[in-house]
Amino acid sequence: MVEYPGWEEDYQTMVERIFAVVDHRRVAWLSMGVLRNTPGLKRIMRERFPSTRILSGEQVLCPDGKMRYFQPLRVGMYRKMLRWIRAASPTVFVYLCMESKEVWEQVFGFAPSCEKELGSRIAAVTRY
């Protein structure tokens, strides 16, 4: 997800439109992620696309070396998106891509203990 003026309405509409044409019972899982990049990639993006507004939001350098929106902003974005997804698809498994334990806990109230646990949860809901 990318934060910009009006993102809430746009993303909520997107979720509603997707689930208007996709049967939610056929969706095994959804991964949510917020814009992140490395400082080097951010410089390259600015050089190649000097008029882009995608990088206008404030980002901080995180322990993994990636630039991200401030944690409270990310948590708020995830919570809103999760609420919209749950309204359209109450049973789909939703998880966070490349997020810290603290963010997981603030969004879901728990955090997987490791990648293997998350993989097991995803495998449990995947229907082939």
C-alpha positions, 0 to 999 in steps of 0.5 A: 500500500502507498499512503497519499491523499485519498488512499483510504477511499481508493483502497476501500473501493479496490477491495469492494470491487475485487470481492464483487467479482471474486468469490471470497470463498475461493481466496485462500490468503491475502498478503498485505504490505506497505511501501518499503525500499532501500535508501539506494533504491529511493535515490534511483527512483528519484533520479529516474522519476524526478516528478513522482509523488510516490516517495513524498511520504516521510519514511524512516530507516528501519533495523533491516536497512529498509525505508518505511513509513512510520510504524503508527502510520503503517499499523493504521493502514493495515488495520483499515485495510484488514477491516475492509477485507474482513467486511468483504471476506470474513474468513480469508487468511490475511498476513503481513509481508515483511513486518516486525513482530510489534506491527503484527501484534498491533494489527492482529493481536499476535505474531507468528513465532517464526517464518515456519509457523506462518508457512504452516498457517498459510499451508493449512488454508491453501486448497489445491 
